[in-house]
């Protein structure tokens, strides 16, 4: 397990910190409100590849170092100078950043305050849970600048709020403040101003107390089973169950329960 406070930087704009079994992926481009440039996209993808290979990371929390924003989306100032060829060259790098977060094997939590717009909100949507404080403003405004959500928004938002609600939000490009976002299910927990990171890390610590093998298998079953018919979904669940049924974590969990003690998860 990494030591408390361990820190590693990926490029100029992303920092990964460790809090015991909880990893924190911090977006750190404050001068641009964490707008995702080409370099920042590379850094996010690299950080996610590192975390995916870290068997000791049981939960990842995505945070921001900027006081007034989680992430304002794509770097439109950079894109203003792009040729069509430049944009096409950037596309796989941008996709790798969003899919990097989406495909992290452990549970993930976004800690959102201030603006989380466009690609910024898509980074949050790529997480399993979103904790937002009362200053949060979220939305997918891409059609207002002539594009569409391209970091997973057209697929992830309807999975949260349903097809018709997602269509209304994407077609109107409107921004939602924290209370409405919570009411409509765009975020999961609403916390007082300035407490999003603290509360997300606390939630992560509660989750991380559980079996890492179980957590990853449960996430896999949830993700792969979504949208399937029930019979097929149950087969996905059964495959995930079989992957943990004979694990060291299952043996330890049963033993700890019967011995009335806290489990010491082997993580295998």
FENGI-V709503 format. One record per backbone hydrogen bond with DSSP energy under -1.0 kcal/mol. CO is the residue of the C=O (numbers start at 1). NH is the residue of the N-H. If there is no record, write none. Layout:
# FENGI-V709503
co=CO nh=NH
co=CO nh=NH
This chain:
# FENGI-V709503
co=3 nh=6
co=6 nh=18
co=8 nh=16
co=10 nh=14
co=13 nh=28
co=14 nh=10
co=15 nh=26
co=16 nh=8
co=17 nh=24
co=18 nh=5
co=19 nh=22
co=21 nh=58
co=21 nh=59
co=22 nh=19
co=23 nh=61
co=24 nh=17
co=25 nh=63
co=26 nh=15
co=27 nh=65
co=29 nh=32
co=29 nh=34
co=30 nh=33
co=32 nh=35
co=33 nh=72
co=35 nh=37
co=36 nh=75
co=37 nh=41
co=38 nh=42
co=39 nh=43
co=40 nh=44
co=41 nh=45
co=42 nh=46
co=43 nh=47
co=44 nh=48
co=45 nh=49
co=46 nh=50
co=47 nh=51
co=48 nh=52
co=49 nh=53
co=51 nh=54
co=54 nh=57
co=59 nh=23
co=60 nh=109
co=61 nh=25
co=62 nh=111
co=63 nh=27
co=68 nh=115
co=71 nh=117
co=73 nh=36
co=74 nh=76
co=75 nh=79
co=76 nh=80
co=78 nh=81
co=79 nh=82
co=83 nh=87
co=84 nh=88
co=85 nh=89
co=86 nh=90
co=87 nh=91
co=90 nh=94
co=91 nh=95
co=92 nh=96
co=93 nh=97
co=94 nh=98
co=95 nh=99
co=96 nh=100
co=97 nh=101
co=98 nh=102
co=99 nh=103
co=101 nh=104
co=107 nh=60
co=108 nh=129
co=109 nh=62
co=110 nh=131
co=112 nh=133
co=114 nh=137
co=115 nh=70
co=115 nh=71
co=116 nh=139
co=117 nh=120
co=118 nh=122
co=119 nh=123
co=120 nh=124
co=121 nh=125
co=122 nh=126
co=124 nh=127
co=129 nh=110
co=130 nh=188
co=130 nh=189
co=131 nh=112
co=132 nh=191
co=133 nh=136
co=136 nh=178
co=137 nh=116
co=138 nh=176
co=139 nh=118
co=141 nh=144
co=142 nh=145
co=142 nh=147
co=152 nh=155
co=152 nh=156
co=153 nh=157
co=157 nh=160
co=157 nh=161
co=158 nh=162
co=162 nh=166
co=163 nh=167
co=164 nh=168
co=165 nh=169
co=166 nh=170
co=167 nh=171
co=168 nh=172
co=169 nh=173
co=176 nh=138
co=177 nh=181
co=178 nh=182
co=179 nh=183
co=180 nh=184
co=181 nh=186
co=181 nh=187
co=189 nh=132
co=192 nh=195
co=195 nh=199
co=196 nh=200
co=197 nh=201
co=198 nh=202
co=199 nh=203
co=200 nh=204
co=201 nh=205
co=202 nh=206
co=203 nh=207
co=204 nh=208
co=207 nh=210
co=211 nh=215
co=212 nh=216
co=213 nh=217
co=214 nh=218
co=215 nh=219
co=216 nh=220
co=217 nh=221
co=218 nh=222
co=219 nh=223
co=220 nh=224
co=221 nh=225
co=225 nh=228
co=229 nh=233
co=230 nh=234
co=231 nh=235
co=232 nh=236
co=233 nh=237
co=234 nh=238
co=235 nh=239
co=236 nh=240
co=237 nh=241
co=238 nh=242
co=239 nh=243
co=241 nh=244
co=241 nh=245
co=244 nh=247
co=247 nh=251
co=248 nh=252
co=249 nh=253
co=250 nh=254
co=251 nh=255
co=252 nh=256
co=253 nh=257
co=254 nh=258
co=255 nh=259
co=256 nh=261
